[in-house]
């Protein structure tokens, strides 16, 4: 069934890898049909709806600096393709996503300042609520 879906172009190999851990004899036909024609991101969301994962803990932590001795050709290309440099949004459950991104000290300071200034609106200091408010303000400003 998987081989046929791949051969027909309904399912790509990345999709097969994502589905593999979730396929059983009982659900394989339905799951492959539902995933057919979907992108990798869409299949991740589909699987998140079927297999809910817990929210990730909110945290901001400093990452150790790495020493780069002599950057070689193609390092910029690798950096642009590296998910740690462009961030990652992964589905956890319906309408719930994990966000992972590397930020500068300046951005961290801005987030902490905003968190303090918005304690009256977000008493818990929840970073996801803070980011939602920041996104609303940004969209209002640029639109």
The first five atom37 places (N, CA, C, CB, O) and aatype in JSON, in Angstrom:
{
  "aatype": [20, 20, 20, 20, 20, 20, 20, 20, 20, 20, 20, 20, 20, 20, 20, 20, 20, 20, 20, 20, 20, 20, 20, 20, 20, 20, 20, 20, 20, 20, 20, 20, 20, 20, 20, 20, 20, 20, 20, 20, 20, 20, 20, 20, 20, 20, 20, 20, 20, 20, 20, 20, 20, 20, 20, 20, 20, 20, 20, 20, 20, 20, 20, 20, 20, 20, 20, 20, 20, 20, 20, 20, 20, 20, 20, 20, 20, 20, 20, 20, 20, 20, 20, 20, 20, 20, 20, 20, 20, 20, 20, 20, 20, 20, 20, 20, 20, 20, 20, 20, 20, 20, 20, 20, 20, 20, 20, 20, 20, 20, 20, 20, 20, 20, 20, 20, 20, 20, 20, 20, 20, 20, 20, 20, 20, 20, 20, 20, 20, 20, 20, 20, 20, 20, 20, 20, 20, 20, 20, 20, 20, 20, 20],
  "atom_mask": [
    [1, 1, 1, 1, 1],
    [1, 1, 1, 1, 1],
    [1, 1, 1, 1, 1],
    [1, 1, 1, 1, 1],
    [1, 1, 1, 1, 1],
    [1, 1, 1, 1, 1],
    [1, 1, 1, 1, 1],
    [1, 1, 1, 1, 1],
    [1, 1, 1, 1, 1],
    [1, 1, 1, 1, 1],
    [1, 1, 1, 1, 1],
    [1, 1, 1, 1, 1],
    [1, 1, 1, 1, 1],
    [1, 1, 1, 1, 1],
    [1, 1, 1, 1, 1],
    [1, 1, 1, 1, 1],
    [1, 1, 1, 1, 1],
    [1, 1, 1, 1, 1],
    [1, 1, 1, 1, 1],
    [1, 1, 1, 1, 1],
    [1, 1, 1, 1, 1],
    [1, 1, 1, 1, 1],
    [1, 1, 1, 1, 1],
    [1, 1, 1, 1, 1],
    [1, 1, 1, 1, 1],
    [1, 1, 1, 1, 1],
    [1, 1, 1, 1, 1],
    [1, 1, 1, 1, 1],
    [1, 1, 1, 1, 1],
    [1, 1, 1, 1, 1],
    [1, 1, 1, 1, 1],
    [1, 1, 1, 1, 1],
    [1, 1, 1, 1, 1],
    [1, 1, 1, 1, 1],
    [1, 1, 1, 1, 1],
    [1, 1, 1, 1, 1],
    [1, 1, 1, 1, 1],
    [1, 1, 1, 1, 1],
    [1, 1, 1, 1, 1],
    [1, 1, 1, 1, 1],
    [1, 1, 1, 1, 1],
    [1, 1, 1, 1, 1],
    [1, 1, 1, 1, 1],
    [1, 1, 1, 1, 1],
    [1, 1, 1, 1, 1],
    [1, 1, 1, 1, 1],
    [1, 1, 1, 1, 1],
    [1, 1, 1, 1, 1],
    [1, 1, 1, 1, 1],
    [1, 1, 1, 1, 1],
    [1, 1, 1, 1, 1],
    [1, 1, 1, 1, 1],
    [1, 1, 1, 1, 1],
    [1, 1, 1, 1, 1],
    [1, 1, 1, 1, 1],
    [1, 1, 1, 1, 1],
    [1, 1, 1, 1, 1],
    [1, 1, 1, 1, 1],
    [1, 1, 1, 1, 1],
    [1, 1, 1, 1, 1],
    [1, 1, 1, 1, 1],
    [1, 1, 1, 1, 1],
    [1, 1, 1, 1, 1],
    [1, 1, 1, 1, 1],
    [1, 1, 1, 1, 1],
    [1, 1, 1, 1, 1],
    [1, 1, 1, 1, 1],
    [1, 1, 1, 1, 1],
    [1, 1, 1, 1, 1],
    [1, 1, 1, 1, 1],
    [1, 1, 1, 1, 1],
    [1, 1, 1, 1, 1],
    [1, 1, 1, 1, 1],
    [1, 1, 1, 1, 1],
    [1, 1, 1, 1, 1],
    [1, 1, 1, 1, 1],
    [1, 1, 1, 1, 1],
    [1, 1, 1, 1, 1],
    [1, 1, 1, 1, 1],
    [1, 1, 1, 1, 1],
    [1, 1, 1, 1, 1],
    [1, 1, 1, 1, 1],
    [1, 1, 1, 1, 1],
    [1, 1, 1, 1, 1],
    [1, 1, 1, 1, 1],
    [1, 1, 1, 1, 1],
    [1, 1, 1, 1, 1],
    [1, 1, 1, 1, 1],
    [1, 1, 1, 1, 1],
    [1, 1, 1, 1, 1],
    [1, 1, 1, 1, 1],
    [1, 1, 1, 1, 1],
    [1, 1, 1, 1, 1],
    [1, 1, 1, 1, 1],
    [1, 1, 1, 1, 1],
    [1, 1, 1, 1, 1],
    [1, 1, 1, 1, 1],
    [1, 1, 1, 1, 1],
    [1, 1, 1, 1, 1],
    [1, 1, 1, 1, 1],
    [1, 1, 1, 1, 1],
    [1, 1, 1, 1, 1],
    [1, 1, 1, 1, 1],
    [1, 1, 1, 1, 1],
    [1, 1, 1, 1, 1],
    [1, 1, 1, 1, 1],
    [1, 1, 1, 1, 1],
    [1, 1, 1, 1, 1],
    [1, 1, 1, 1, 1],
    [1, 1, 1, 1, 1],
    [1, 1, 1, 1, 1],
    [1, 1, 1, 1, 1],
    [1, 1, 1, 1, 1],
    [1, 1, 1, 1, 1],
    [1, 1, 1, 1, 1],
    [1, 1, 1, 1, 1],
    [1, 1, 1, 1, 1],
    [1, 1, 1, 1, 1],
    [1, 1, 1, 1, 1],
    [1, 1, 1, 1, 1],
    [1, 1, 1, 1, 1],
    [1, 1, 1, 1, 1],
    [1, 1, 1, 1, 1],
    [1, 1, 1, 1, 1],
    [1, 1, 1, 1, 1],
    [1, 1, 1, 1, 1],
    [1, 1, 1, 1, 1],
    [1, 1, 1, 1, 1],
    [1, 1, 1, 1, 1],
    [1, 1, 1, 1, 1],
    [1, 1, 1, 1, 1],
    [1, 1, 1, 1, 1],
    [1, 1, 1, 1, 1],
    [1, 1, 1, 1, 1],
    [1, 1, 1, 1, 1],
    [1, 1, 1, 1, 1],
    [1, 1, 1, 1, 1],
    [1, 1, 1, 1, 1],
    [1, 1, 1, 1, 1],
    [1, 1, 1, 1, 1],
    [1, 1, 1, 1, 1],
    [1, 1, 1, 1, 1],
    [1, 1, 1, 1, 1]
  ],
  "atom_positions": [
    [[0.82, -1.19, 0.0], [0.0, 0.0, 0.0], [0.87, 1.26, 0.0], [-0.93, -0.01, 1.21], [0.63, 2.18, -0.79]],
    [[1.87, 1.32, 0.88], [2.76, 2.47, 0.9], [3.53, 2.59, -0.41], [3.74, 2.37, 2.08], [3.64, 3.68, -0.97]],
    [[4.04, 1.49, -0.88], [4.81, 1.51, -2.12], [3.95, 1.98, -3.28], [5.38, 0.12, -2.43], [4.43, 2.72, -4.14]],
    [[2.7, 1.57, -3.31], [1.79, 2.0, -4.37], [1.52, 3.49, -4.28], [0.47, 1.22, -4.3], [1.51, 4.19, -5.29]],
    [[1.3, 3.98, -3.07], [1.04, 5.42, -2.87], [2.25, 6.24, -3.29], [0.69, 5.71, -1.39], [2.1, 7.31, -3.88]],
    [[3.47, 5.76, -3.0], [4.68, 6.47, -3.4], [4.84, 6.39, -4.92], [5.94, 5.88, -2.7], [5.14, 7.4, -5.56]],
    [[4.64, 5.21, -5.48], [4.78, 5.03, -6.94], [3.78, 5.88, -7.7], [4.6, 3.56, -7.31], [4.1, 6.4, -8.78]],
    [[2.58, 6.03, -7.17], [1.54, 6.85, -7.81], [1.76, 8.35, -7.6], [0.17, 6.46, -7.28], [1.08, 9.17, -8.22]],
    [[2.71, 8.7, -6.73], [2.97, 10.11, -6.46], [2.01, 10.72, -5.45], [2.9, 10.88, -7.72], [2.0, 11.93, -5.27]],
    [[1.21, 9.89, -4.79], [0.28, 10.4, -3.78], [0.97, 10.67, -2.45], [-0.86, 9.42, -3.58], [0.49, 11.46, -1.64]],
    [[2.11, 10.0, -2.23], [2.81, 10.11, -0.95], [4.31, 10.19, -1.22], [2.47, 8.9, -0.01], [4.84, 9.41, -2.02]],
    [[4.99, 11.11, -0.56], [6.44, 11.26, -0.72], [7.16, 10.5, 0.39], [6.84, 12.75, -0.71], [6.55, 10.12, 1.39]],
    [[8.47, 10.28, 0.2], [9.24, 9.49, 1.16], [9.29, 10.13, 2.55], [10.65, 9.3, 0.64], [9.3, 9.41, 3.55]],
    [[9.32, 11.45, 2.62], [9.28, 12.11, 3.93], [7.98, 11.77, 4.65], [9.43, 13.65, 3.78], [7.97, 11.57, 5.86]],
    [[6.9, 11.71, 3.89], [5.6, 11.34, 4.46], [5.61, 9.92, 4.98], [4.51, 11.52, 3.43], [5.05, 9.63, 6.04]],
    [[6.23, 9.02, 4.23], [6.33, 7.62, 4.66], [7.08, 7.54, 5.99], [7.04, 6.75, 3.58], [6.67, 6.82, 6.9]],
    [[8.18, 8.28, 6.09], [8.96, 8.26, 7.34], [8.14, 8.8, 8.52], [10.24, 9.09, 7.18], [8.22, 8.27, 9.63]],
    [[7.36, 9.84, 8.28], [6.52, 10.39, 9.35], [5.43, 9.41, 9.76], [5.89, 11.71, 8.9], [5.14, 9.26, 10.95]],
    [[4.82, 8.76, 8.79], [3.71, 7.85, 9.06], [4.14, 6.53, 9.69], [2.96, 7.56, 7.78], [3.38, 5.92, 10.43]],
    [[5.36, 6.09, 9.4], [5.81, 4.75, 9.77], [5.51, 4.38, 11.23], [7.29, 4.64, 9.54], [5.01, 3.28, 11.49]],
    [[5.8, 5.25, 12.15], [5.61, 4.95, 13.57], [4.14, 4.88, 13.97], [6.31, 5.98, 14.42], [3.82, 4.4, 15.05]],
    [[3.25, 5.36, 13.11], [1.83, 5.43, 13.46], [0.97, 4.4, 12.73], [1.31, 6.82, 13.16], [-0.22, 4.26, 13.03]],
    [[1.56, 3.68, 11.78], [0.8, 2.74, 10.97], [0.58, 1.42, 11.7], [1.5, 2.49, 9.65], [1.5, 0.85, 12.29]],
    [[-0.66, 0.94, 11.63], [-1.0, -0.39, 12.13], [-1.79, -1.08, 11.03], [-1.82, -0.32, 13.48], [-2.19, -0.45, 10.05]],
    [[-2.02, -2.36, 11.18], [-2.83, -3.07, 10.19], [-4.23, -2.48, 10.09], [-2.91, -4.56, 10.55], [-4.83, -2.46, 9.02]],
    [[-4.74, -1.99, 11.22], [-6.11, -1.45, 11.25], [-6.23, -0.07, 10.63], [-6.59, -1.4, 12.67], [-7.27, 0.25, 10.04]],
    [[-5.2, 0.78, 10.75], [-5.35, 2.16, 10.3], [-4.57, 2.51, 9.04], [-4.93, 3.07, 11.4], [-4.72, 3.61, 8.5]],
    [[-3.74, 1.6, 8.56], [-2.82, 1.92, 7.46], [-3.53, 2.47, 6.23], [-2.03, 0.68, 7.07], [-3.12, 3.5, 5.69]],
    [[-4.59, 1.83, 5.79], [-5.28, 2.27, 4.58], [-5.86, 3.68, 4.76], [-6.4, 1.29, 4.22], [-5.71, 4.53, 3.89]],
    [[-6.53, 3.92, 5.88], [-7.13, 5.23, 6.15], [-6.07, 6.32, 6.31], [-8.01, 5.16, 7.4], [-6.21, 7.42, 5.79]],
    [[-5.0, 6.0, 7.04], [-3.95, 6.98, 7.3], [-3.21, 7.36, 6.01], [-2.96, 6.44, 8.33], [-2.93, 8.53, 5.78]],
    [[-2.91, 6.38, 5.18], [-2.24, 6.67, 3.9], [-3.16, 7.49, 3.01], [-1.83, 5.35, 3.18], [-2.71, 8.42, 2.34]],
    [[-4.44, 7.15, 2.99], [-5.4, 7.92, 2.18], [-5.49, 9.36, 2.67], [-6.79, 7.27, 2.22], [-5.53, 10.3, 1.87]],
    [[-5.52, 9.54, 3.98], [-5.63, 10.89, 4.55], [-4.36, 11.71, 4.31], [-5.93, 10.8, 6.05], [-4.42, 12.93, 4.15]],
    [[-3.21, 11.04, 4.3], [-1.93, 11.73, 4.1], [-1.62, 11.97, 2.62], [-0.82, 10.93, 4.73], [-0.75, 12.79, 2.3]],
    [[-2.29, 11.29, 1.74], [-2.0, 11.4, 0.31], [-2.19, 12.83, -0.19], [-2.9, 10.46, -0.49], [-3.19, 13.48, 0.1]],
    [[-1.2, 13.29, -0.94], [-1.26, 14.62, -1.53], [-0.91, 15.74, -0.57], [-2.6, 14.85, -2.08], [-0.98, 16.91, -0.93]],
    [[-0.54, 15.4, 0.65], [-0.23, 16.43, 1.65], [1.28, 16.66, 1.73], [-0.78, 16.04, 3.03], [2.08, 15.77, 1.45]],
    [[1.65, 17.87, 2.12], [3.05, 18.21, 2.33], [3.51, 17.6, 3.65], [3.26, 19.76, 2.34], [2.71, 17.08, 4.43]],
    [[4.82, 17.66, 3.89], [5.38, 17.16, 5.14], [4.74, 17.88, 6.33], [6.91, 17.33, 5.17], [4.37, 17.25, 7.32]],
    [[4.63, 19.2, 6.25], [4.03, 19.99, 7.35], [2.58, 19.6, 7.57], [4.13, 21.51, 7.04], [2.13, 19.51, 8.72]],
    [[1.84, 19.37, 6.51], [0.44, 18.99, 6.64], [0.31, 17.6, 7.27], [-0.26, 19.01, 5.28], [-0.62, 17.36, 8.05]],
    [[1.22, 16.69, 6.95], [1.19, 15.36, 7.55], [1.55, 15.45, 9.03], [2.17, 14.4, 6.81], [0.98, 14.72, 9.85]],
    [[2.48, 16.33, 9.39], [2.81, 16.51, 10.81], [1.58, 16.98, 11.6], [3.96, 17.53, 10.97], [1.36, 16.52, 12.72]],
    [[0.8, 17.88, 11.01], [-0.42, 18.36, 11.67], [-1.44, 17.22, 11.76], [-1.03, 19.58, 10.91], [-2.08, 17.05, 12.8]],
    [[-1.59, 16.46, 10.71], [-2.5, 15.31, 10.7], [-2.14, 14.35, 11.82], [-2.45, 14.58, 9.33], [-3.02, 13.9, 12.56]],
    [[-0.88, 14.04, 11.96], [-0.44, 13.11, 13.01], [-0.61, 13.71, 14.41], [1.03, 12.72, 12.8], [-0.91, 12.99, 15.36]],
    [[-0.43, 15.02, 14.53], [-0.62, 15.67, 15.82], [-2.08, 15.58, 16.27], [-0.18, 17.14, 15.76], [-2.36, 15.5, 17.46]],
    [[-3.0, 15.6, 15.3], [-4.42, 15.45, 15.64], [-4.72, 14.03, 16.13], [-5.31, 15.78, 14.42], [-5.59, 13.84, 16.98]],
    [[-4.01, 13.07, 15.62], [-4.25, 11.66, 15.96], [-3.49, 11.23, 17.21], [-3.87, 10.77, 14.8], [-3.98, 10.4, 17.97]],
    [[-2.31, 11.79, 17.44], [-1.46, 11.39, 18.57], [-1.02, 12.64, 19.3], [-0.22, 10.55, 18.09], [0.06, 13.17, 19.05]],
    [[-1.85, 13.11, 20.21], [-1.58, 14.35, 20.93], [-0.3, 14.25, 21.74], [-2.75, 14.7, 21.85], [-0.01, 13.21, 22.34]],
    [[0.46, 15.33, 21.75], [1.66, 15.41, 22.59], [1.48, 16.57, 23.55], [2.96, 15.59, 21.72], [0.76, 17.53, 23.28]],
    [[2.16, 16.47, 24.68], [2.06, 17.52, 25.7], [2.75, 18.79, 25.22], [2.68, 17.04, 27.03], [3.65, 18.74, 24.39]],
    [[2.3, 19.93, 25.76], [2.95, 21.2, 25.47], [4.4, 21.14, 25.97], [2.19, 22.38, 26.14], [4.7, 20.46, 26.95]],
    [[5.27, 21.84, 25.28], [6.66, 21.93, 25.73], [6.73, 22.98, 26.82], [7.63, 22.26, 24.55], [5.95, 23.93, 26.81]],
    [[7.66, 22.84, 27.76], [7.77, 23.84, 28.82], [8.3, 25.16, 28.25], [8.68, 23.34, 29.95], [9.16, 25.16, 27.38]],
    [[7.78, 26.26, 28.76], [8.27, 27.58, 28.34], [9.59, 27.85, 29.05], [7.22, 28.72, 28.65], [9.68, 27.74, 30.28]],
    [[10.6, 28.19, 28.27], [11.88, 28.5, 28.88], [12.74, 29.29, 27.9], [12.61, 27.2, 29.33], [12.62, 29.16, 26.68]],
    [[13.58, 30.09, 28.46], [14.58, 30.81, 27.68], [15.91, 30.5, 28.34], [14.3, 32.39, 27.62], [16.1, 30.75, 29.53]],
    [[16.83, 29.94, 27.57], [18.11, 29.57, 28.14], [19.24, 29.97, 27.2], [18.15, 28.07, 28.42], [19.07, 30.04, 25.99]],
    [[20.37, 30.23, 27.77], [21.55, 30.6, 26.99], [22.19, 29.33, 26.45], [22.56, 31.42, 27.85], [22.36, 28.35, 27.17]],
    [[22.55, 29.37, 25.18], [23.21, 28.25, 24.54], [24.7, 28.55, 24.52], [22.67, 28.0, 23.09], [25.11, 29.68, 24.26]],
    [[25.51, 27.54, 24.81], [26.97, 27.73, 24.83], [27.46, 28.2, 23.47], [27.68, 26.42, 25.24], [26.99, 27.73, 22.43]],
    [[28.39, 29.12, 23.48], [28.97, 29.62, 22.24], [29.91, 28.58, 21.66], [29.73, 30.96, 22.48], [30.64, 27.92, 22.39]],
    [[29.88, 28.44, 20.35], [30.79, 27.54, 19.67], [31.86, 28.37, 18.97], [30.04, 26.64, 18.66], [31.59, 29.46, 18.47]],
    [[33.05, 27.85, 18.96], [34.14, 28.54, 18.27], [34.19, 28.03, 16.84], [35.52, 28.31, 19.01], [34.29, 26.83, 16.59]],
    [[34.11, 28.95, 15.91], [34.19, 28.61, 14.5], [35.53, 29.1, 13.99], [32.99, 29.22, 13.68], [35.78, 30.31, 13.94]],
    [[36.39, 28.17, 13.61], [37.74, 28.56, 13.25], [37.85, 29.16, 11.86], [38.64, 27.38, 13.35], [38.27, 30.3, 11.71]],
    [[37.47, 28.42, 10.86], [37.62, 28.92, 9.49], [36.39, 28.52, 8.69], [38.91, 28.36, 8.82], [36.3, 27.39, 8.2]],
    [[35.43, 29.45, 8.56], [34.25, 29.09, 7.78], [34.65, 28.76, 6.35], [33.23, 30.24, 7.8], [35.45, 29.45, 5.73]],
    [[34.07, 27.69, 5.86], [34.37, 27.26, 4.5], [33.27, 27.65, 3.54], [34.59, 25.77, 4.45], [32.24, 28.17, 3.96]],
    [[33.49, 27.41, 2.26], [32.46, 27.72, 1.28], [31.21, 26.89, 1.56], [32.97, 27.46, -0.16], [31.3, 25.71, 1.92]],
    [[30.08, 27.5, 1.41], [28.82, 26.8, 1.65], [28.32, 26.89, 3.07], [28.97, 25.37, 1.28], [27.21, 26.44, 3.36]],
    [[29.12, 27.47, 3.99], [28.67, 27.58, 5.38], [27.4, 28.4, 5.49], [29.76, 28.2, 6.23], [26.53, 28.06, 6.29]],
    [[27.26, 29.48, 4.7], [26.06, 30.3, 4.75], [24.85, 29.5, 4.28], [26.23, 31.57, 3.88], [23.76, 29.63, 4.84]],
    [[25.04, 28.67, 3.25], [23.94, 27.84, 2.75], [23.52, 26.86, 3.82], [24.36, 27.09, 1.46], [22.33, 26.68, 4.07]],
    [[24.5, 26.21, 4.48], [24.17, 25.26, 5.55], [23.44, 25.98, 6.68], [25.44, 24.57, 6.08], [22.49, 25.45, 7.25]],
    [[23.89, 27.19, 7.01], [23.28, 27.96, 8.09], [21.82, 28.28, 7.75], [24.06, 29.27, 8.34], [20.96, 28.2, 8.62]],
    [[21.54, 28.63, 6.49], [20.18, 28.97, 6.09], [19.27, 27.74, 6.1], [20.18, 29.6, 4.7], [18.08, 27.86, 6.36]],
    [[19.84, 26.57, 5.83], [19.04, 25.34, 5.81], [18.91, 24.71, 7.18], [19.64, 24.35, 4.85], [18.03, 23.88, 7.4]],
    [[19.77, 25.09, 8.1], [19.78, 24.53, 9.45], [18.57, 25.02, 10.22], [21.08, 24.89, 10.19], [18.41, 26.23, 10.41]],
    [[17.68, 24.1, 10.67], [16.47, 24.52, 11.39], [16.76, 25.31, 12.66], [15.66, 23.32, 11.74], [15.93, 26.11, 13.08]],
    [[17.93, 25.1, 13.27], [18.25, 25.85, 14.49], [18.5, 27.32, 14.18], [19.47, 25.24, 15.18], [18.39, 28.15, 15.08]],
    [[18.83, 27.65, 12.94], [19.08, 29.04, 12.59], [17.82, 29.73, 12.09], [20.17, 29.13, 11.55], [17.7, 30.95, 12.22]],
    [[16.89, 29.01, 11.52], [15.69, 29.65, 11.01], [14.48, 29.39, 11.9], [15.4, 29.18, 9.6], [13.41, 29.96, 11.67]],
    [[14.63, 28.56, 12.9], [13.54, 28.26, 13.81], [12.74, 27.07, 13.35], [12.64, 29.46, 13.96], [12.86, 26.62, 12.21]],
    [[11.91, 26.57, 14.24], [11.09, 25.41, 13.92], [9.76, 25.54, 14.64], [11.8, 24.08, 14.31], [9.69, 25.93, 15.8]],
    [[8.71, 25.22, 13.92], [7.38, 25.15, 14.51], [6.88, 23.74, 14.27], [6.4, 26.24, 13.9], [6.72, 23.32, 13.12]],
    [[6.63, 23.0, 15.34], [6.21, 21.61, 15.23], [4.84, 21.42, 15.86], [7.24, 20.68, 15.9], [4.61, 21.88, 16.98]],
    [[3.92, 20.76, 15.15], [2.59, 20.52, 15.72], [2.65, 19.52, 16.87], [1.63, 20.02, 14.64], [3.37, 18.52, 16.8]],
    [[1.9, 19.8, 17.93], [1.82, 18.91, 19.08], [0.45, 18.26, 19.19], [2.14, 19.67, 20.36], [0.33, 17.08, 19.53]],
    [[-0.58, 19.03, 18.91], [-1.97, 18.61, 19.05], [-2.8, 19.59, 18.22], [-2.43, 18.59, 20.58], [-2.26, 20.56, 17.7]],
    [[-4.11, 19.34, 18.09], [-4.91, 20.31, 17.33], [-4.74, 21.72, 17.91], [-6.4, 19.91, 17.34], [-4.96, 21.94, 19.1]],
    [[-4.36, 22.64, 17.06], [-4.21, 24.05, 17.42], [-3.15, 24.31, 18.49], [-5.53, 24.58, 17.89], [-3.22, 25.33, 19.18]],
    [[-2.17, 23.41, 18.63], [-1.07, 23.58, 19.6], [0.23, 23.27, 18.87], [-1.26, 22.64, 20.87], [0.36, 22.22, 18.24]],
    [[1.2, 24.18, 18.95], [2.47, 24.02, 18.26], [3.62, 24.35, 19.19], [2.52, 24.91, 17.01], [3.5, 25.22, 20.06]],
    [[4.73, 23.66, 19.02], [5.96, 23.99, 19.74], [6.77, 24.91, 18.85], [6.78, 22.69, 20.12], [6.89, 24.68, 17.65]],
    [[7.33, 25.96, 19.43], [8.15, 26.92, 18.71], [9.56, 26.85, 19.27], [7.58, 28.36, 18.81], [9.77, 26.97, 20.48]],
    [[10.54, 26.65, 18.38], [11.94, 26.65, 18.8], [12.68, 27.61, 17.9], [12.56, 25.22, 18.75], [12.65, 27.49, 16.68]],
    [[13.35, 28.57, 18.51], [14.06, 29.58, 17.75], [15.23, 30.09, 18.58], [13.12, 30.74, 17.34], [15.14, 30.17, 19.81]],
    [[16.3, 30.45, 17.92], [17.44, 31.05, 18.61], [17.32, 32.56, 18.47], [18.81, 30.52, 18.03], [17.15, 33.08, 17.36]],
    [[17.42, 33.25, 19.6], [17.28, 34.71, 19.61], [18.55, 35.33, 20.18], [16.03, 35.15, 20.42], [19.35, 34.66, 20.82]],
    [[18.71, 36.62, 19.95], [19.87, 37.34, 20.48], [19.59, 37.75, 21.92], [20.21, 38.59, 19.61], [18.46, 37.69, 22.4]],
    [[20.63, 38.17, 22.6], [20.49, 38.7, 23.96], [19.57, 39.91, 23.97], [21.86, 39.06, 24.56], [18.77, 40.09, 24.89]],
    [[19.68, 40.73, 22.94], [18.84, 41.93, 22.82], [17.35, 41.55, 22.72], [19.26, 42.77, 21.58], [16.5, 42.17, 23.36]],
    [[17.05, 40.54, 21.92], [15.65, 40.09, 21.78], [15.16, 39.49, 23.09], [15.52, 39.06, 20.63], [14.01, 39.72, 23.48]],
    [[16.01, 38.72, 23.76], [15.62, 38.14, 25.06], [15.3, 39.24, 26.05], [16.74, 37.23, 25.61], [14.33, 39.15, 26.8]],
    [[16.12, 40.3, 26.06], [15.89, 41.42, 26.98], [14.55, 42.1, 26.67], [17.04, 42.45, 26.89], [13.81, 42.47, 27.58]],
    [[14.24, 42.26, 25.38], [12.96, 42.86, 24.99], [11.79, 42.0, 25.44], [12.91, 43.05, 23.46], [10.79, 42.52, 25.93]],
    [[11.92, 40.68, 25.28], [10.84, 39.78, 25.73], [10.64, 39.86, 27.24], [11.15, 38.34, 25.32], [9.51, 39.9, 27.72]],
    [[11.74, 39.89, 27.98], [11.65, 39.97, 29.44], [11.03, 41.3, 29.87], [13.04, 39.8, 30.08], [10.23, 41.34, 30.8]],
    [[11.4, 42.4, 29.2], [10.84, 43.71, 29.52], [9.34, 43.72, 29.22], [11.56, 44.82, 28.73], [8.54, 44.19, 30.04]],
    [[8.96, 43.19, 28.04], [7.53, 43.13, 27.68], [6.77, 42.25, 28.66], [7.36, 42.59, 26.24], [5.64, 42.57, 29.03]],
    [[7.37, 41.16, 29.08], [6.74, 40.27, 30.04], [6.44, 41.01, 31.34], [7.63, 39.04, 30.3], [5.37, 40.85, 31.92]],
    [[7.39, 41.81, 31.79], [7.18, 42.6, 33.01], [6.13, 43.67, 32.84], [8.48, 43.23, 33.43], [5.29, 43.86, 33.71]],
    [[6.17, 44.38, 31.71], [5.22, 45.46, 31.46], [3.79, 44.95, 31.26], [5.64, 46.25, 30.24], [2.83, 45.68, 31.5]],
    [[3.65, 43.71, 30.82], [2.31, 43.16, 30.54], [1.78, 42.24, 31.63], [2.35, 42.41, 29.23], [0.84, 41.49, 31.4]],
    [[2.37, 42.29, 32.81], [1.9, 41.44, 33.92], [0.44, 41.7, 34.26], [2.76, 41.66, 35.17], [-0.25, 40.8, 34.76]],
    [[-0.06, 42.91, 34.0], [-1.47, 43.19, 34.28], [-2.38, 42.45, 33.29], [-1.73, 44.71, 34.21], [-3.5, 42.09, 33.65]],
    [[-1.92, 42.22, 32.06], [-2.71, 41.5, 31.06], [-2.43, 40.0, 31.09], [-2.42, 42.04, 29.67], [-3.33, 39.19, 30.86]],
    [[-1.19, 39.64, 31.38], [-0.78, 38.23, 31.42], [-0.1, 37.98, 32.76], [0.18, 37.87, 30.21], [1.13, 37.92, 32.83]],
    [[-0.9, 37.84, 33.84], [-0.32, 37.7, 35.18], [0.64, 36.52, 35.31], [-1.42, 37.56, 36.19], [1.59, 36.57, 36.09]],
    [[0.39, 35.46, 34.54], [1.25, 34.28, 34.63], [2.6, 34.5, 33.95], [0.56, 33.09, 34.01], [3.55, 33.77, 34.21]],
    [[2.67, 35.51, 33.08], [3.9, 35.74, 32.32], [4.09, 34.73, 31.2], [5.09, 35.69, 33.25], [5.19, 34.62, 30.65]],
    [[3.05, 33.99, 30.87], [3.11, 32.94, 29.85], [3.68, 33.48, 28.54], [1.7, 32.34, 29.61], [3.14, 34.42, 27.95]],
    [[4.79, 32.88, 28.08], [5.46, 33.35, 26.87], [4.59, 33.2, 25.62], [6.75, 32.59, 26.67], [4.66, 34.03, 24.72]],
    [[3.77, 32.15, 25.56], [2.91, 31.97, 24.37], [1.87, 33.09, 24.29], [2.21, 30.59, 24.41], [1.57, 33.56, 23.2]],
    [[1.33, 33.51, 25.43], [0.38, 34.62, 25.43], [1.08, 35.92, 25.07], [-0.3, 34.74, 26.8], [0.53, 36.75, 24.34]],
    [[2.29, 36.1, 25.58], [3.08, 37.29, 25.27], [3.38, 37.36, 23.77], [4.39, 37.3, 26.08], [3.24, 38.42, 23.16]],
    [[3.78, 36.24, 23.18], [4.06, 36.2, 21.74], [2.8, 36.46, 20.92], [4.67, 34.85, 21.35], [2.87, 37.09, 19.86]],
    [[1.67, 35.97, 21.38], [0.4, 36.22, 20.7], [0.08, 37.72, 20.69], [-0.74, 35.43, 21.36], [-0.31, 38.27, 19.66]],
    [[0.25, 38.37, 21.85], [0.03, 39.81, 21.92], [1.02, 40.58, 21.03], [0.15, 40.29, 23.38], [0.65, 41.54, 20.37]],
    [[2.27, 40.14, 21.03], [3.29, 40.79, 20.2], [2.96, 40.62, 18.72], [4.69, 40.21, 20.51], [3.12, 41.56, 17.94]],
    [[2.52, 39.44, 18.33], [2.15, 39.21, 16.92], [0.97, 40.07, 16.53], [1.82, 37.72, 16.68], [0.95, 40.64, 15.43]],
    [[-0.03, 40.18, 17.41], [-1.18, 41.06, 17.14], [-0.73, 42.51, 16.94], [-2.21, 40.99, 18.29], [-1.16, 43.18, 16.0]],
    [[0.15, 42.98, 17.83], [0.63, 44.37, 17.73], [1.43, 44.59, 16.44], [1.49, 44.72, 18.96], [1.29, 45.62, 15.79]],
    [[2.26, 43.62, 16.1], [3.05, 43.73, 14.87], [2.16, 43.75, 13.64], [4.04, 42.57, 14.77], [2.35, 44.59, 12.75]],
    [[1.18, 42.85, 13.58], [0.27, 42.81, 12.44], [-0.53, 44.1, 12.32], [-0.66, 41.63, 12.55], [-0.73, 44.61, 11.22]],
    [[-0.99, 44.62, 13.46], [-1.74, 45.88, 13.45], [-0.86, 47.01, 12.9], [-2.24, 46.24, 14.88], [-1.34, 47.85, 12.14]],
    [[0.38, 47.01, 13.28], [1.29, 48.07, 12.84], [1.62, 47.96, 11.35], [2.57, 48.02, 13.65], [1.62, 48.97, 10.66]],
    [[1.9, 46.78, 10.85], [2.31, 46.63, 9.45], [1.15, 46.6, 8.47], [3.12, 45.38, 9.3], [1.33, 46.88, 7.28]],
    [[-0.03, 46.26, 8.95], [-1.19, 46.25, 8.04], [-1.7, 47.65, 7.84], [-2.31, 45.35, 8.57], [-2.66, 47.85, 7.11]]
  ]
}
